[in-house]
Amino acid sequence: MDFSEYQERAKSTAVYPGKLDGAFFYPCIGLAGEVGELLNKIKKLARDNVKIDKDDLKGELGDILWYVSQISTELGIDMNDVVSSNLEKLRSRQERGKIGGSGDYR
């Protein structure tokens, strides 16, 4: 399955208030919540020194992917384009020796 197919399938499961064109704020808020859940689990791993439950973290990463997909859908951006442009950006930074550091335009 490619990212566009995932995006199309994920879209069919989207049920949230204000499901209108341009209503990307709801999945943005959901994304922040899911990232928080992932970080909270990682925090507990560090604090309690327990083993990583990869299935649990995989579930959180899946939830994060779903929200990224929904934001892309609401903005009319194909997920394959998101993935391709991100890899191109990283390749360019690597070639220029700018993979480390900070800033969007390095």
C-alpha positions as CSV (number, residue, x, y, z in Angstrom):
1,M,0.0,0.0,0.0
2,D,1.3,3.5,-0.8
3,F,0.6,6.6,1.1
4,S,-2.1,7.8,-1.3
5,E,-4.0,4.6,-0.8
6,Y,-3.7,4.8,2.9
7,Q,-4.9,8.4,2.8
8,E,-8.0,7.4,0.8
9,R,-8.8,4.5,3.1
10,A,-8.2,6.7,6.2
11,K,-10.5,9.4,4.9
12,S,-13.4,7.0,4.9
13,T,-13.0,6.6,8.7
14,A,-12.9,10.4,9.4
15,V,-15.8,11.5,11.6
16,Y,-15.3,14.7,13.4
17,P,-17.3,18.0,13.9
18,G,-17.0,20.5,11.2
19,K,-16.2,18.0,8.5
20,L,-16.1,20.7,5.8
21,D,-13.5,21.6,3.2
22,G,-10.8,23.5,5.0
23,A,-11.7,22.2,8.5
24,F,-8.1,21.1,9.2
25,F,-8.0,22.5,12.7
26,Y,-9.8,19.5,14.2
27,P,-7.2,16.9,13.0
28,C,-4.4,19.3,13.9
29,I,-5.6,19.3,17.5
30,G,-6.0,15.5,17.4
31,L,-2.4,15.2,16.1
32,A,-1.1,17.2,19.0
33,G,-3.0,15.0,21.4
34,E,-1.6,11.8,19.8
35,V,1.9,13.1,19.9
36,G,1.4,13.9,23.6
37,E,0.2,10.3,24.2
38,L,3.3,8.9,22.5
39,L,5.6,11.2,24.5
40,N,3.8,10.3,27.7
41,K,4.5,6.6,27.1
42,I,8.1,7.3,26.4
43,K,8.3,9.5,29.5
44,K,7.1,6.5,31.6
45,L,9.6,4.3,29.9
46,A,12.4,6.6,31.1
47,R,10.9,7.3,34.5
48,D,9.9,3.7,35.4
49,N,12.7,2.0,33.5
50,V,10.3,-0.6,31.9
51,K,10.6,-2.4,28.7
52,I,9.3,-0.8,25.5
53,D,6.0,-2.2,24.4
54,K,6.5,-1.9,20.6
55,D,2.9,-2.8,19.8
56,D,1.7,0.0,22.1
57,L,4.0,2.5,20.5
58,K,3.1,1.2,17.0
59,G,-0.5,2.0,17.8
60,E,0.4,5.5,18.8
61,L,2.4,6.0,15.7
62,G,-0.5,4.7,13.6
63,D,-2.8,7.3,15.3
64,I,-0.3,10.0,14.5
65,L,-0.1,8.9,10.8
66,W,-3.9,8.9,10.6
67,Y,-4.1,12.6,11.8
68,V,-1.2,13.6,9.4
69,S,-3.2,11.9,6.6
70,Q,-6.4,13.8,7.6
71,I,-4.6,17.1,7.7
72,S,-3.2,16.5,4.3
73,T,-6.6,15.5,3.0
74,E,-8.3,18.6,4.4
75,L,-5.6,20.7,2.8
76,G,-5.9,18.9,-0.6
77,I,-2.4,17.5,-0.4
78,D,-1.6,14.0,-1.5
79,M,0.3,12.0,1.1
80,N,2.7,10.6,-1.6
81,D,3.7,14.2,-2.3
82,V,4.3,14.9,1.4
83,V,6.5,11.8,1.6
84,S,8.4,12.5,-1.7
85,S,9.0,16.2,-0.9
86,N,10.2,15.4,2.6
87,L,12.7,12.8,1.3
88,E,13.9,15.3,-1.3
89,K,14.4,18.0,1.3
90,L,16.4,15.6,3.5
91,R,18.5,14.4,0.5
92,S,19.3,18.0,-0.4
93,R,20.3,18.8,3.2
94,Q,22.5,15.7,3.4
95,E,24.3,16.5,0.1
96,R,24.9,20.1,1.3
97,G,26.1,18.9,4.8
98,K,23.2,20.5,6.5
99,I,21.4,17.5,7.9
100,G,22.1,18.6,11.5
101,G,21.3,21.9,13.0
102,S,18.0,23.7,13.0
103,G,15.9,25.9,10.8
104,D,13.6,25.1,7.9
105,Y,15.8,26.7,5.2
106,R,19.2,25.2,5.9
